[in-house]
């Protein structure tokens, strides 16, 4: 029982810290709080190191993207807050969302082929799916779109089994929690007023 507990909280201090920062990050995003960003910056920096060590290259490179897009997202969120300080959820048309999905599917196949052909990636297409959908989900989240949570749910479902299969039990456990939080986020943001920009 003790061994199982320690397997879930992490095998190294760097993973413990990454897991904790990830939880705080998502909880604050659900609350539409700008303070999610400091935790997000630390989390993605640590996971770059972790994923690179485990030869999950698509996910490692994804952390570089996450770091950069969070700089952009921070600016958008700072300019998209309501009077209570919480970010305003922006509208996204169904046609635009379908366009994002099509572009994501194309990127997934290209990244998967590249990783399969030119690297020793452990699970090239599976890893690429997590990476491609995460890129789109994070961009939509940075733009304050409700639909970002739908993609995060898909990412979490894919990632849980991938990370567990690579003996990253704490990270798989974290993504299980992320899945629950993404569902909660979708419900919470659905109830928020949807405006084009903050008043």
Buried (B, 14 or more C-beta within 10 A) or exposed (E): EEEEEEEBBBBEEBBBBBBBBBBBBBBBBBEBBBEBBBBBBBBBBBBBBBBBEBBBBBBBBBBEBBBEBBEEBBEBBEEBBBEEEBBBBBEBEEEEBEEBBEEBBEBBEEBBEBBBEEEEBBBBBBBBBBBBBBBBBBBBBBBBBBBBBBBBBBBBBBBBEBBBEBEBBBBBBBBBBBBEBBBBBBEBBEEBEBBEEBE
